[in-house]
Amino acid sequence: MESWPVPEGLEGHTRLLRVQVSSARPGEDECAQRSAARAHPAVWPRERRPRAQPGLEAFALQPAGAVLDMLEFDGLTPGQAWARLRAGNRPHEALLRWTEHAVGQYLAAGAAVDATRGTTVSPVSRPWVMQSTVPGADGSITYELCAWGRGYQSDDGGTRELRVPRAKSVTDRPAAPAETAVAAMVLARGRPALGRPRFREAHALGGSSPVRWIRVVEIGCEDASYRLAFEGTAEKAAALYDAHARSRLRAAVTGGEYRPGDGCPDCKLISVCPALPRRPGILGISDASRRVRTWSVTNGRHYQD
């Protein structure tokens, strides 16, 4: 695979490639350089940006995931889980109310999914990661393929299932063959991570049994809807990956054109991007030490309301 030239202003190395399911998502407006930068966790900007203000949750499904972890892995009752969530880094009250609804819908959909499967599965706390190492000009290169979601497997490890929570309904959600293919491939060839590594290091992985059957299920936390996106053997998952995802992921990690857009605020290239227009003080804020925020006409309407 062609190496990504590290842009001026960044440091580190390109010997670790970590690709997520989202990297296979098609998008004509996607910035090729941002995609490549995200896939190289051991590359970072010399100029560090302020972190997000503590206490602000940017991912709406994070509290729901925390509650589900308490229920599935800590053995807490729903009442105990809610008490722990409220006692910790308490999210906004509106997000708490939505989280309570989302968890209930996820569990209802999960029960319906269980009824469609002959094999019993149990939740697993360690994510699966597909990893390979190949020789490179500047040393060995480690490739990692990851899939976000909640994992379940049979007692013998032969059946694996990934349930992907969605904030809205999945009833009318368009099919995403490339994303599904990446998730299925991770289930087919991945091994359990033995902990969370430092972001710039490769995962340490454990062993696993041969996988016979795979399911990827999307769950709508708005209305308990669910969709079986993939079901089949590891061989079928590999074939789907070759057909829909391999070339897309190759393009996602090699870089190309700079294209400013919605992804700029969380991009590690924001301080060095030559295509991003600079308009200091346009909103009357001149303090460069504050965290990056976004503004649009829609933001203005919400603010005015």
SEKOLBA-700938 format. One record per residue: residue number from 1; residue in one letter; x, y, z of N, C-alpha, C in turn. Coordinates in steps of 0.2 Angstrom, whole numbers, plus 5000, padded with zeros to 4 digits. Example, Ala and Ser with C-alpha at 12.3 -4.5 7.8 and 13.67 -1.06 7.14 Angstrom:
REM SEKOLBA-700938
<node 1,"A",<5066,4972,5039>,<5062,4978,5039>,<5066,4984,5039>>
<node 2,"S",<5064,4989,5035>,<5068,4995,5036>,<5064,5000,5039>>
//
This chain:
REM SEKOLBA-700938
<node 1,"M",<5004,4994,5000>,<5000,5000,5000>,<5004,5006,5000>>
<node 2,"E",<5003,5011,4996>,<5006,5017,4996>,<5006,5021,5002>>
<node 3,"S",<5012,5023,5004>,<5013,5027,5011>,<5010,5034,5010>>
<node 4,"W",<5008,5037,5016>,<5005,5043,5016>,<5010,5048,5018>>
<node 5,"P",<5011,5053,5013>,<5016,5058,5015>,<5014,5063,5021>>
<node 6,"V",<5017,5063,5026>,<5015,5067,5032>,<5015,5074,5031>>
<node 7,"P",<5010,5078,5031>,<5010,5085,5030>,<5015,5089,5035>>
<node 8,"E",<5017,5094,5032>,<5022,5099,5036>,<5018,5101,5042>>
<node 9,"G",<5021,5101,5048>,<5017,5104,5054>,<5015,5098,5058>>
<node 10,"L",<5016,5092,5056>,<5014,5086,5060>,<5020,5082,5061>>
<node 11,"E",<5020,5078,5066>,<5026,5074,5068>,<5023,5067,5070>>
<node 12,"G",<5028,5062,5071>,<5026,5055,5072>,<5028,5051,5067>>
<node 13,"H",<5025,5045,5066>,<5027,5040,5061>,<5021,5037,5058>>
<node 14,"T",<5021,5034,5052>,<5016,5031,5049>,<5016,5023,5049>>
<node 15,"R",<5019,5020,5054>,<5020,5013,5054>,<5014,5010,5058>>
<node 16,"L",<5009,5014,5060>,<5002,5011,5062>,<4997,5014,5059>>
<node 17,"L",<4993,5009,5056>,<4986,5011,5052>,<4981,5008,5056>>
<node 18,"R",<4976,5013,5058>,<4970,5010,5062>,<4964,5013,5058>>
<node 19,"V",<4960,5008,5055>,<4954,5010,5051>,<4948,5008,5055>>
<node 20,"Q",<4943,5013,5055>,<4936,5011,5058>,<4931,5010,5052>>
<node 21,"V",<4925,5008,5054>,<4920,5006,5049>,<4918,5013,5046>>
<node 22,"S",<4918,5018,5049>,<4916,5025,5046>,<4921,5027,5040>>
<node 23,"S",<4927,5024,5040>,<4932,5026,5035>,<4929,5023,5028>>
<node 24,"A",<4925,5018,5028>,<4922,5015,5022>,<4916,5019,5020>>
<node 25,"R",<4913,5024,5024>,<4907,5027,5022>,<4908,5032,5016>>
<node 26,"P",<4904,5031,5011>,<4905,5035,5005>,<4903,5042,5006>>
<node 27,"G",<4907,5047,5003>,<4905,5054,5003>,<4909,5058,4998>>
<node 28,"E",<4905,5061,4994>,<4909,5065,4989>,<4912,5071,4992>>
<node 29,"D",<4910,5073,4997>,<4913,5079,5000>,<4918,5078,5006>>
<node 30,"E",<4920,5071,5006>,<4924,5069,5012>,<4931,5072,5010>>
<node 31,"C",<4935,5074,5015>,<4942,5077,5014>,<4946,5071,5014>>
<node 32,"A",<4950,5069,5009>,<4954,5064,5008>,<4960,5064,5013>>
<node 33,"Q",<4963,5070,5014>,<4968,5071,5019>,<4966,5070,5026>>
<node 34,"R",<4960,5072,5028>,<4957,5071,5035>,<4956,5064,5036>>
<node 35,"S",<4954,5060,5031>,<4953,5053,5032>,<4960,5049,5033>>
<node 36,"A",<4965,5051,5029>,<4971,5048,5030>,<4974,5050,5037>>
<node 37,"A",<4973,5056,5039>,<4976,5058,5046>,<4972,5054,5051>>
<node 38,"R",<4966,5053,5051>,<4962,5049,5056>,<4965,5042,5056>>
<node 39,"A",<4967,5039,5050>,<4969,5032,5050>,<4976,5031,5052>>
<node 40,"H",<4980,5037,5054>,<4987,5037,5056>,<4987,5039,5064>>
<node 41,"P",<4985,5035,5069>,<4985,5038,5075>,<4992,5040,5078>>
<node 42,"A",<4998,5038,5075>,<5004,5039,5078>,<5007,5046,5075>>
<node 43,"V",<5003,5049,5071>,<5004,5056,5068>,<5000,5061,5072>>
<node 44,"W",<5003,5066,5074>,<4999,5071,5078>,<5002,5078,5076>>
<node 45,"P",<4998,5084,5077>,<5001,5090,5076>,<5006,5093,5081>>
<node 46,"R",<5011,5096,5079>,<5016,5100,5084>,<5012,5105,5088>>
<node 47,"E",<5007,5108,5085>,<5003,5113,5088>,<4997,5110,5091>>
<node 48,"R",<4997,5110,5098>,<4991,5106,5101>,<4986,5111,5102>>
<node 49,"R",<4979,5109,5101>,<4974,5113,5102>,<4971,5112,5109>>
<node 50,"P",<4967,5117,5112>,<4964,5116,5118>,<4959,5110,5118>>
<node 51,"R",<4958,5106,5123>,<4953,5101,5123>,<4946,5103,5125>>
<node 52,"A",<4941,5099,5123>,<4935,5101,5125>,<4934,5102,5132>>
<node 53,"Q",<4929,5107,5134>,<4928,5109,5141>,<4925,5103,5144>>
<node 54,"P",<4928,5101,5150>,<4926,5095,5154>,<4919,5096,5156>>
<node 55,"G",<4915,5090,5156>,<4908,5090,5157>,<4904,5091,5151>>
<node 56,"L",<4906,5092,5145>,<4902,5093,5139>,<4903,5086,5136>>
<node 57,"E",<4897,5083,5134>,<4897,5076,5131>,<4895,5078,5123>>
<node 58,"A",<4900,5076,5119>,<4899,5077,5112>,<4895,5072,5108>>
<node 59,"F",<4895,5066,5111>,<4892,5060,5108>,<4886,5058,5112>>
<node 60,"A",<4880,5058,5109>,<4874,5057,5112>,<4873,5050,5115>>
<node 61,"L",<4876,5045,5111>,<4875,5038,5113>,<4880,5036,5119>>
<node 62,"Q",<4885,5040,5121>,<4890,5038,5126>,<4886,5037,5133>>
<node 63,"P",<4882,5041,5135>,<4879,5039,5142>,<4875,5033,5141>>
<node 64,"A",<4871,5031,5135>,<4868,5025,5135>,<4872,5019,5135>>
<node 65,"G",<4878,5020,5132>,<4883,5014,5132>,<4885,5013,5139>>
<node 66,"A",<4886,5019,5143>,<4889,5018,5150>,<4883,5014,5154>>
<node 67,"V",<4877,5016,5153>,<4872,5012,5156>,<4871,5005,5154>>
<node 68,"L",<4872,5003,5148>,<4872,4996,5146>,<4878,4992,5148>>
<node 69,"D",<4883,4996,5149>,<4889,4992,5152>,<4888,4990,5159>>
<node 70,"M",<4885,4995,5163>,<4883,4993,5170>,<4878,4987,5170>>
<node 71,"L",<4873,4987,5166>,<4868,4982,5166>,<4871,4975,5163>>
<node 72,"E",<4875,4975,5158>,<4878,4969,5155>,<4884,4966,5159>>
<node 73,"F",<4888,4971,5161>,<4895,4968,5164>,<4895,4969,5171>>
<node 74,"D",<4892,4974,5174>,<4893,4975,5182>,<4887,4972,5186>>
<node 75,"G",<4882,4970,5182>,<4877,4966,5186>,<4872,4971,5190>>
<node 76,"L",<4872,4977,5188>,<4868,4982,5191>,<4861,4982,5189>>
<node 77,"T",<4856,4983,5193>,<4849,4984,5191>,<4848,4991,5188>>
<node 78,"P",<4843,4992,5184>,<4842,4998,5180>,<4842,5004,5185>>
<node 79,"G",<4839,5003,5191>,<4839,5009,5196>,<4846,5010,5199>>
<node 80,"Q",<4850,5005,5200>,<4857,5006,5202>,<4861,5010,5196>>
<node 81,"A",<4860,5008,5190>,<4864,5010,5185>,<4862,5018,5184>>
<node 82,"W",<4856,5020,5184>,<4854,5027,5184>,<4857,5031,5189>>
<node 83,"A",<4857,5028,5195>,<4860,5032,5201>,<4867,5033,5200>>
<node 84,"R",<4871,5028,5198>,<4878,5029,5197>,<4879,5034,5191>>
<node 85,"L",<4875,5034,5186>,<4876,5039,5180>,<4875,5046,5183>>
<node 86,"R",<4870,5047,5187>,<4868,5053,5189>,<4873,5056,5194>>
<node 87,"A",<4876,5051,5198>,<4881,5053,5203>,<4888,5055,5200>>
<node 88,"G",<4889,5052,5194>,<4896,5054,5191>,<4896,5060,5187>>
<node 89,"N",<4899,5060,5181>,<4900,5066,5177>,<4893,5067,5174>>
<node 90,"R",<4888,5070,5177>,<4881,5070,5175>,<4880,5074,5169>>
<node 91,"P",<4877,5070,5164>,<4876,5074,5158>,<4870,5079,5159>>
<node 92,"H",<4868,5083,5154>,<4863,5087,5154>,<4856,5084,5155>>
<node 93,"E",<4852,5087,5159>,<4845,5083,5160>,<4842,5081,5154>>
<node 94,"A",<4842,5085,5149>,<4838,5083,5143>,<4842,5076,5140>>
<node 95,"L",<4848,5076,5140>,<4852,5070,5138>,<4850,5064,5142>>
<node 96,"L",<4850,5065,5149>,<4848,5060,5153>,<4841,5057,5151>>
<node 97,"R",<4836,5061,5150>,<4830,5059,5148>,<4830,5055,5142>>
<node 98,"W",<4833,5058,5137>,<4834,5054,5131>,<4837,5047,5131>>
<node 99,"T",<4843,5047,5136>,<4846,5041,5137>,<4842,5036,5140>>
<node 100,"E",<4838,5038,5145>,<4833,5033,5148>,<4829,5030,5142>>
<node 101,"H",<4826,5034,5138>,<4822,5031,5132>,<4826,5027,5128>>
<node 102,"A",<4832,5029,5126>,<4836,5025,5121>,<4838,5018,5124>>
<node 103,"V",<4840,5018,5130>,<4842,5011,5133>,<4836,5007,5133>>
<node 104,"G",<4830,5009,5135>,<4824,5005,5135>,<4823,5002,5128>>
<node 105,"Q",<4823,5007,5123>,<4822,5004,5116>,<4828,4999,5113>>
<node 106,"Y",<4834,5001,5115>,<4839,4996,5114>,<4838,4989,5117>>
<node 107,"L",<4836,4989,5123>,<4835,4982,5126>,<4829,4979,5123>>
<node 108,"A",<4823,4983,5121>,<4818,4980,5118>,<4819,4977,5111>>
<node 109,"A",<4823,4980,5107>,<4826,4978,5101>,<4830,4972,5102>>
<node 110,"G",<4834,4972,5107>,<4839,4966,5108>,<4835,4960,5110>>
<node 111,"A",<4829,4960,5113>,<4825,4955,5115>,<4822,4952,5108>>
<node 112,"A",<4820,4956,5104>,<4817,4954,5098>,<4823,4951,5093>>
<node 113,"V",<4829,4954,5093>,<4834,4951,5090>,<4836,4944,5092>>
<node 114,"D",<4836,4943,5099>,<4837,4936,5102>,<4832,4931,5099>>
<node 115,"A",<4826,4933,5098>,<4821,4928,5096>,<4822,4926,5089>>
<node 116,"T",<4826,4930,5085>,<4827,4928,5078>,<4833,4923,5077>>
<node 117,"R",<4836,4921,5083>,<4842,4918,5082>,<4842,4911,5086>>
<node 118,"G",<4844,4906,5084>,<4844,4899,5087>,<4849,4898,5092>>
<node 119,"T",<4855,4902,5092>,<4860,4901,5096>,<4860,4907,5102>>
<node 120,"T",<4861,4905,5108>,<4861,4910,5113>,<4868,4913,5113>>
<node 121,"V",<4868,4920,5114>,<4874,4924,5114>,<4874,4928,5121>>
<node 122,"S",<4880,4930,5123>,<4881,4934,5129>,<4885,4940,5127>>
<node 123,"P",<4885,4945,5131>,<4889,4951,5129>,<4896,4950,5131>>
<node 124,"V",<4900,4953,5127>,<4907,4953,5128>,<4910,4960,5129>>
<node 125,"S",<4914,4961,5134>,<4917,4968,5135>,<4923,4970,5131>>
<node 126,"R",<4926,4965,5128>,<4932,4967,5124>,<4931,4967,5117>>
<node 127,"P",<4932,4973,5114>,<4931,4974,5106>,<4935,4969,5102>>
<node 128,"W",<4933,4967,5097>,<4937,4963,5092>,<4941,4968,5087>>
<node 129,"V",<4947,4966,5086>,<4951,4970,5082>,<4955,4965,5077>>
<node 130,"M",<4954,4967,5070>,<4958,4963,5065>,<4965,4966,5064>>
<node 131,"Q",<4970,4963,5065>,<4977,4966,5065>,<4982,4961,5061>>
<node 132,"S",<4986,4965,5057>,<4991,4961,5053>,<4997,4966,5053>>
<node 133,"T",<5003,4963,5052>,<5009,4967,5052>,<5013,4964,5046>>
<node 134,"V",<5016,4969,5042>,<5019,4968,5036>,<5026,4972,5036>>
<node 135,"P",<5031,4969,5032>,<5037,4973,5032>,<5036,4980,5028>>
<node 136,"G",<5040,4985,5030>,<5039,4991,5026>,<5046,4994,5025>>
<node 137,"A",<5047,4999,5021>,<5053,5002,5020>,<5057,5005,5026>>
<node 138,"D",<5053,5008,5031>,<5055,5011,5037>,<5054,5006,5043>>
<node 139,"G",<5053,5000,5042>,<5051,4996,5048>,<5044,4992,5046>>
<node 140,"S",<5042,4988,5051>,<5036,4984,5050>,<5030,4989,5051>>
<node 141,"I",<5025,4988,5047>,<5019,4992,5047>,<5013,4988,5050>>
<node 142,"T",<5010,4990,5055>,<5004,4987,5058>,<4998,4990,5056>>
<node 143,"Y",<4993,4985,5053>,<4987,4987,5051>,<4981,4985,5056>>
<node 144,"E",<4977,4989,5058>,<4971,4987,5062>,<4965,4989,5059>>
<node 145,"L",<4960,4985,5060>,<4953,4986,5057>,<4948,4985,5063>>
<node 146,"C",<4944,4991,5065>,<4940,4991,5071>,<4933,4992,5069>>
<node 147,"A",<4928,4990,5073>,<4921,4991,5072>,<4918,4993,5078>>
<node 148,"W",<4915,4999,5078>,<4911,5001,5084>,<4905,4998,5085>>
<node 149,"G",<4903,4996,5091>,<4896,4993,5093>,<4897,4989,5099>>
<node 150,"R",<4891,4985,5100>,<4891,4981,5106>,<4892,4974,5104>>
<node 151,"G",<4897,4970,5107>,<4898,4963,5104>,<4895,4958,5109>>
<node 152,"Y",<4893,4952,5105>,<4890,4947,5109>,<4893,4940,5105>>
<node 153,"Q",<4893,4935,5109>,<4896,4929,5106>,<4893,4923,5110>>
<node 154,"S",<4893,4917,5107>,<4891,4911,5110>,<4896,4908,5114>>
<node 155,"D",<4894,4903,5119>,<4899,4901,5124>,<4906,4898,5121>>
<node 156,"D",<4905,4895,5115>,<4911,4892,5112>,<4915,4897,5107>>
<node 157,"G",<4912,4903,5107>,<4915,4908,5102>,<4914,4907,5095>>
<node 158,"G",<4910,4902,5093>,<4909,4901,5086>,<4904,4906,5083>>
<node 159,"T",<4900,4909,5086>,<4895,4914,5084>,<4897,4920,5087>>
<node 160,"R",<4897,4925,5082>,<4898,4932,5085>,<4893,4937,5082>>
<node 161,"E",<4891,4942,5086>,<4886,4946,5084>,<4888,4953,5086>>
<node 162,"L",<4887,4958,5081>,<4889,4965,5083>,<4882,4969,5082>>
<node 163,"R",<4880,4972,5088>,<4874,4976,5087>,<4876,4984,5087>>
<node 164,"V",<4874,4987,5082>,<4877,4994,5081>,<4871,4999,5083>>
<node 165,"P",<4871,5002,5089>,<4866,5007,5091>,<4866,5013,5086>>
<node 166,"R",<4860,5015,5084>,<4859,5021,5080>,<4854,5026,5084>>
<node 167,"A",<4856,5032,5084>,<4851,5037,5088>,<4844,5037,5086>>
<node 168,"K",<4843,5036,5079>,<4837,5037,5076>,<4834,5030,5074>>
<node 169,"S",<4829,5030,5071>,<4826,5023,5068>,<4830,5021,5063>>
<node 170,"V",<4831,5014,5062>,<4834,5011,5056>,<4829,5009,5051>>
<node 171,"T",<4823,5010,5052>,<4818,5007,5047>,<4819,5010,5040>>
<node 172,"D",<4820,5016,5039>,<4822,5019,5033>,<4829,5021,5032>>
<node 173,"R",<4833,5018,5036>,<4840,5020,5035>,<4843,5016,5029>>
<node 174,"P",<4846,5020,5024>,<4849,5017,5018>,<4854,5012,5020>>
<node 175,"A",<4854,5007,5016>,<4859,5001,5017>,<4866,5004,5015>>
<node 176,"A",<4871,5001,5019>,<4878,5004,5018>,<4882,4997,5018>>
<node 177,"P",<4883,4995,5011>,<4887,4988,5010>,<4894,4989,5013>>
<node 178,"A",<4897,4994,5011>,<4904,4995,5013>,<4905,4995,5020>>
<node 179,"E",<4901,4999,5024>,<4902,4999,5031>,<4900,4992,5034>>
<node 180,"T",<4895,4989,5032>,<4893,4982,5034>,<4899,4977,5033>>
<node 181,"A",<4902,4978,5027>,<4907,4973,5025>,<4913,4974,5030>>
<node 182,"V",<4915,4980,5032>,<4920,4981,5037>,<4919,4978,5044>>
<node 183,"A",<4913,4979,5046>,<4911,4976,5052>,<4911,4969,5052>>
<node 184,"A",<4908,4966,5047>,<4908,4958,5046>,<4915,4956,5046>>
<node 185,"M",<4919,4959,5043>,<4926,4957,5042>,<4930,4957,5049>>
<node 186,"V",<4928,4962,5053>,<4931,4962,5060>,<4929,4956,5064>>
<node 187,"L",<4923,4955,5063>,<4920,4949,5067>,<4923,4942,5065>>
<node 188,"A",<4924,4942,5058>,<4927,4936,5055>,<4934,4934,5057>>
<node 189,"R",<4938,4940,5057>,<4945,4939,5058>,<4948,4942,5064>>
<node 190,"G",<4944,4946,5068>,<4947,4949,5073>,<4948,4945,5079>>
<node 191,"R",<4952,4948,5084>,<4954,4944,5090>,<4952,4949,5096>>
<node 192,"P",<4950,4947,5102>,<4949,4952,5107>,<4954,4956,5110>>
<node 193,"A",<4953,4962,5110>,<4958,4967,5113>,<4959,4966,5121>>
<node 194,"L",<4965,4966,5123>,<4967,4964,5130>,<4967,4971,5134>>
<node 195,"G",<4964,4976,5132>,<4964,4982,5136>,<4964,4988,5131>>
<node 196,"R",<4963,4994,5133>,<4964,5000,5129>,<4971,5002,5128>>
<node 197,"P",<4974,5002,5123>,<4981,5005,5122>,<4981,5012,5122>>
<node 198,"R",<4987,5015,5123>,<4988,5022,5121>,<4986,5023,5114>>
<node 199,"F",<4983,5029,5112>,<4980,5030,5106>,<4985,5029,5100>>
<node 200,"R",<4992,5030,5102>,<4997,5030,5096>,<5000,5023,5096>>
<node 201,"E",<4998,5018,5100>,<5001,5012,5100>,<4996,5006,5097>>
<node 202,"A",<4998,5001,5095>,<4994,4995,5092>,<4991,4992,5098>>
<node 203,"H",<4985,4988,5097>,<4982,4984,5102>,<4986,4978,5104>>
<node 204,"A",<4986,4976,5110>,<4988,4969,5112>,<4982,4965,5111>>
<node 205,"L",<4982,4959,5108>,<4976,4955,5107>,<4977,4948,5110>>
<node 206,"G",<4972,4945,5112>,<4972,4938,5114>,<4970,4934,5109>>
<node 207,"G",<4969,4927,5110>,<4968,4922,5105>,<4960,4921,5105>>
<node 208,"S",<4958,4918,5100>,<4951,4917,5099>,<4950,4910,5095>>
<node 209,"S",<4943,4908,5096>,<4942,4901,5092>,<4939,4903,5085>>
<node 210,"P",<4939,4898,5081>,<4937,4899,5074>,<4930,4901,5074>>
<node 211,"V",<4928,4906,5070>,<4922,4909,5070>,<4918,4906,5064>>
<node 212,"R",<4912,4903,5066>,<4908,4900,5061>,<4902,4904,5058>>
<node 213,"W",<4899,4908,5062>,<4893,4912,5060>,<4894,4919,5063>>
<node 214,"I",<4892,4924,5058>,<4892,4931,5060>,<4886,4934,5059>>
<node 215,"R",<4884,4939,5063>,<4878,4943,5062>,<4880,4951,5064>>
<node 216,"V",<4878,4955,5059>,<4879,4962,5061>,<4872,4965,5061>>
<node 217,"V",<4870,4968,5066>,<4863,4971,5067>,<4863,4978,5069>>
<node 218,"E",<4859,4982,5066>,<4858,4989,5067>,<4852,4990,5072>>
<node 219,"I",<4852,4994,5077>,<4847,4995,5082>,<4845,5002,5082>>
<node 220,"G",<4839,5004,5081>,<4837,5011,5082>,<4834,5012,5089>>
<node 221,"C",<4838,5017,5092>,<4837,5019,5099>,<4831,5023,5100>>
<node 222,"E",<4828,5025,5094>,<4822,5030,5094>,<4816,5026,5095>>
<node 223,"D",<4815,5020,5091>,<4809,5016,5091>,<4810,5009,5092>>
<node 224,"A",<4816,5006,5094>,<4817,4999,5095>,<4817,4995,5088>>
<node 225,"S",<4818,4999,5083>,<4818,4996,5076>,<4825,4992,5076>>
<node 226,"Y",<4825,4987,5072>,<4832,4984,5070>,<4832,4981,5063>>
<node 227,"R",<4838,4980,5061>,<4839,4978,5054>,<4845,4973,5054>>
<node 228,"L",<4844,4967,5051>,<4849,4962,5051>,<4853,4964,5044>>
<node 229,"A",<4859,4968,5045>,<4863,4970,5040>,<4867,4965,5036>>
<node 230,"F",<4869,4960,5040>,<4873,4954,5038>,<4872,4948,5042>>
<node 231,"E",<4872,4942,5039>,<4872,4936,5042>,<4875,4931,5038>>
<node 232,"G",<4880,4927,5040>,<4883,4922,5036>,<4890,4920,5039>>
<node 233,"T",<4893,4916,5035>,<4900,4913,5037>,<4905,4918,5037>>
<node 234,"A",<4911,4916,5039>,<4917,4921,5039>,<4919,4921,5031>>
<node 235,"E",<4918,4916,5028>,<4920,4917,5020>,<4916,4921,5017>>
<node 236,"K",<4909,4921,5018>,<4905,4926,5015>,<4906,4933,5017>>
<node 237,"A",<4909,4934,5024>,<4911,4941,5026>,<4917,4943,5022>>
<node 238,"A",<4922,4939,5021>,<4928,4941,5017>,<4926,4942,5010>>
<node 239,"A",<4921,4939,5007>,<4920,4940,5000>,<4916,4947,5000>>
<node 240,"L",<4912,4949,5004>,<4908,4955,5005>,<4914,4961,5005>>
<node 241,"Y",<4918,4960,5010>,<4924,4965,5011>,<4928,4966,5005>>
<node 242,"D",<4930,4961,5001>,<4933,4962,4995>,<4929,4965,4990>>
<node 243,"A",<4923,4964,4989>,<4918,4967,4984>,<4917,4974,4986>>
<node 244,"H",<4916,4976,4992>,<4913,4983,4994>,<4918,4987,4998>>
<node 245,"A",<4923,4985,5001>,<4926,4989,5006>,<4934,4990,5005>>
<node 246,"R",<4937,4985,5002>,<4944,4985,5002>,<4947,4991,4998>>
<node 247,"S",<4944,4992,4992>,<4947,4998,4988>,<4945,5004,4992>>
<node 248,"R",<4939,5005,4995>,<4937,5011,4998>,<4942,5013,5004>>
<node 249,"L",<4944,5007,5008>,<4948,5009,5013>,<4955,5010,5011>>
<node 250,"R",<4957,5007,5006>,<4964,5009,5003>,<4964,5016,5001>>
<node 251,"A",<4959,5019,4998>,<4959,5026,4996>,<4958,5030,5003>>
<node 252,"A",<4955,5028,5008>,<4954,5032,5014>,<4960,5033,5018>>
<node 253,"V",<4966,5029,5017>,<4972,5030,5021>,<4977,5033,5017>>
<node 254,"T",<4977,5034,5010>,<4982,5036,5006>,<4982,5044,5005>>
<node 255,"G",<4977,5047,5007>,<4976,5054,5007>,<4975,5057,5000>>
<node 256,"G",<4976,5063,4999>,<4974,5066,4992>,<4973,5074,4993>>
<node 257,"E",<4966,5075,4991>,<4964,5082,4991>,<4962,5085,4998>>
<node 258,"Y",<4964,5091,4999>,<4961,5095,5005>,<4954,5097,5003>>
<node 259,"R",<4949,5096,5007>,<4943,5098,5006>,<4939,5100,5012>>
<node 260,"P",<4940,5107,5014>,<4937,5109,5021>,<4929,5108,5021>>
<node 261,"G",<4927,5106,5027>,<4920,5105,5027>,<4918,5104,5035>>
<node 262,"D",<4912,5100,5036>,<4910,5099,5042>,<4915,5095,5047>>
<node 263,"G",<4919,5091,5044>,<4924,5088,5049>,<4930,5092,5051>>
<node 264,"C",<4931,5098,5049>,<4936,5102,5051>,<4938,5103,5059>>
<node 265,"P",<4932,5104,5063>,<4934,5105,5070>,<4937,5100,5073>>
<node 266,"D",<4936,5094,5072>,<4940,5088,5075>,<4946,5085,5071>>
<node 267,"C",<4948,5089,5066>,<4953,5086,5062>,<4960,5088,5065>>
<node 268,"K",<4965,5084,5065>,<4971,5085,5067>,<4975,5090,5063>>
<node 269,"L",<4973,5091,5057>,<4976,5095,5052>,<4974,5102,5052>>
<node 270,"I",<4969,5104,5056>,<4966,5110,5056>,<4971,5116,5056>>
<node 271,"S",<4977,5115,5060>,<4981,5120,5061>,<4986,5121,5055>>
<node 272,"V",<4986,5116,5051>,<4991,5116,5045>,<4988,5116,5038>>
<node 273,"C",<4981,5115,5038>,<4978,5114,5032>,<4978,5120,5027>>
<node 274,"P",<4981,5119,5021>,<4982,5125,5017>,<4975,5127,5013>>
<node 275,"A",<4970,5123,5014>,<4964,5125,5010>,<4959,5128,5015>>
<node 276,"L",<4960,5128,5021>,<4955,5131,5026>,<4956,5138,5026>>
<node 277,"P",<4950,5142,5025>,<4951,5149,5025>,<4951,5151,5032>>
<node 278,"R",<4955,5157,5033>,<4956,5159,5040>,<4953,5166,5041>>
<node 279,"R",<4948,5167,5046>,<4945,5173,5047>,<4945,5175,5054>>
<node 280,"P",<4951,5177,5057>,<4951,5178,5064>,<4946,5183,5066>>
<node 281,"G",<4943,5182,5072>,<4938,5187,5075>,<4932,5188,5071>>
<node 282,"I",<4930,5184,5066>,<4924,5185,5063>,<4918,5184,5067>>
<node 283,"L",<4918,5181,5073>,<4912,5181,5077>,<4913,5185,5083>>
<node 284,"G",<4918,5189,5083>,<4920,5194,5089>,<4923,5190,5094>>
<node 285,"I",<4926,5184,5093>,<4930,5180,5098>,<4937,5180,5096>>
<node 286,"S",<4942,5183,5100>,<4949,5183,5098>,<4953,5179,5102>>
<node 287,"D",<4950,5175,5107>,<4954,5171,5111>,<4956,5165,5108>>
<node 288,"A",<4962,5164,5105>,<4964,5158,5102>,<4965,5152,5106>>
<node 289,"S",<4965,5153,5113>,<4966,5147,5118>,<4960,5143,5119>>
<node 290,"R",<4954,5146,5117>,<4948,5142,5118>,<4947,5136,5113>>
<node 291,"R",<4943,5131,5115>,<4942,5126,5110>,<4939,5128,5104>>
<node 292,"V",<4940,5124,5099>,<4937,5125,5092>,<4929,5124,5092>>
<node 293,"R",<4925,5128,5090>,<4918,5128,5089>,<4916,5129,5082>>
<node 294,"T",<4910,5127,5080>,<4907,5128,5074>,<4902,5133,5074>>
<node 295,"W",<4901,5136,5068>,<4895,5141,5067>,<4892,5140,5060>>
<node 296,"S",<4886,5141,5060>,<4882,5140,5054>,<4876,5144,5054>>
<node 297,"V",<4872,5145,5049>,<4866,5149,5049>,<4861,5145,5053>>
<node 298,"T",<4861,5138,5053>,<4857,5134,5057>,<4858,5136,5065>>
<node 299,"N",<4865,5136,5066>,<4867,5138,5073>,<4864,5144,5075>>
<node 300,"G",<4864,5149,5071>,<4862,5156,5072>,<4854,5156,5073>>
<node 301,"R",<4850,5152,5069>,<4843,5151,5071>,<4842,5148,5077>>
<node 302,"H",<4845,5143,5079>,<4844,5140,5086>,<4846,5145,5091>>
<node 303,"Y",<4851,5149,5091>,<4853,5154,5096>,<4848,5159,5096>>
<node 304,"Q",<4845,5161,5091>,<4840,5167,5091>,<4834,5164,5094>>
<node 305,"D",<4832,5158,5093>,<4826,5155,5096>,<4827,5154,5103>>
//
